Structures are given as structure tokens and as C-alpha cells.
Amino acid sequence: MKLRMAENSLFAILLRKPWWASALVAVGLLAIARFGLPPAWFVYAAPIALPFVVIAGITGWRQAQAPSAARVAAVEDAARAMAWPEFAAAIEHAWTRDGWTVARDAGPGADLSATQGWRRAAIACKRWKVARTGVEPLRELAAARERLEAHEGVYVTVGEASEQAERFGKTRDLSRREV
């Protein structure tokens, strides 16, 4: 059973917004509790702002840890300048650094396979320079994922995916990681 937050719930929306949006909601709720209710009720009404303070902290932390736009552009340029052997080694190093055992002989549809304990991932990254990815490479990755009995399929790209590819990836539970 997967526990997932509803995509359009208030908390999910606030998690995608800047941290100050949740803080503003919390301040607004505290102001209503302070000035809109009798003073004796403030102690009971004020805790309603606590979830919004927590969301503001989470989003603030995420935004502080996220790379800047200049850093993202520099990494994209560096990835586009790499040749396939160098890029494959970089992807392999990144997965190995995260505790995965990576094999390059994954067969058709997947360029690498990674294993961490009982989990297995099929990784397609040979077309990383393509500006716009269509559905066909994702179909090949989905087939490779089934053939390898992998728990996840990962498509690595510097470009973007078409709308059809995005829909296909979501229906097949494939993840896209932009470089």
C-alpha cells in the first residue's frame, strides 16, 4: 500500500510554493485567532497554525538545499559536453555513491542496471542529449524493466519529455531524472 498525499490538497500545493506562502497562512491564522476570537480562546485556536509552520519549515529547507539556476545550467552544459563513456561513468559513479551496485550490461532498453539490497532499477541514459524525448525510449525502458524484474525504471535526460511521454511514464511508474 502506497501512502501518497493527494496532488491538489492544500498541503501538497503549499509544498510546491515558496516557504513564505505557508508562513503567511500561519500568520493569518494566528491573527484571526488573536483578534477574531475572545482572548480566552487563543490558547485553543493558535495550534491550528502549527501544520503551516511545519510546511513552511519543510519547504524552506528544501529550497535552501536546492541548487541555484546558475548551478543547474552549468551541470546541463557539462553533461551535454560529455561523450557517452564519460557520461556513463558519471551516472555509474552517482548511483554507486548512493549505495547501489551498478552493472553496465543491462540489455536492450536499459543502459545500466542497479541493485541495492533487494531493490533493482533499470536505467536508460544513452539518449541524455536529446532535446525532447518521445514515448518510444520509454516503451523500451518499460520492457527492460519487466525483463530485468526491476522495481523502478529511470530515464535520465538533459532535455524535456513530450506530454505523451510524461503520461506514458506516469502510467508505467517510470521516473525521469533530469541532469
Secondary structure as UniProt FT lines:
FT   TURN            7..8
FT   HELIX           10..16
FT   HELIX           19..35
FT   HELIX           39..41
FT   HELIX           42..45
FT   HELIX           46..49
FT   HELIX           50..65
FT   HELIX           69..81
FT   HELIX           84..97
FT   TURN            98..99
FT   STRAND          101..103
FT   TURN            108..109
FT   STRAND          112..116
FT   TURN            117..118
FT   STRAND          119..124
FT   TURN            126..129
FT   STRAND          132..133
FT   HELIX           136..148
FT   STRAND          152..157
FT   STRAND          160..161
FT   HELIX           163..171
FT   TURN            172..173
FT   STRAND          174..178
//
